[in-house]
Amino acid sequence: MPKTNSTSKPVRSFRISSEGVSQLRAMASVMGRSESDVIEVALDRMYREEIRYNRALREGARPEDQYQIDKGNEGENEIHRSDS
C-alpha cells in the first residue's frame, strides 16, 4: 500500500484501455488520490488476495504448473470438434 507520495519512485508506463482509463480517473477522484496511488492500492489488494487464497503466487511455483493435463485425453477436444 502506498505510504508516501515520493517522487523518487521509479517511473513505469502501461497501456490501458479507454474504459480502464475512465475507471482509473473515477477512482482517483473518489478516493482523493493520484492515479499512481490508485494503481498501487489495486495491485496491493490483488496481491494480498492471491496470497490469501494461495493462487498463482506460490514461492518458486510457475503459474503454468498449476494446470494439469490428463495425458490420455490430450487430443480429446480436437476429436470432438471434428465430429460436429
Helices and strands as residue ranges (DSSP letters): H 18-31, H 35-52, G 63-66, G 71-73, H 76-83
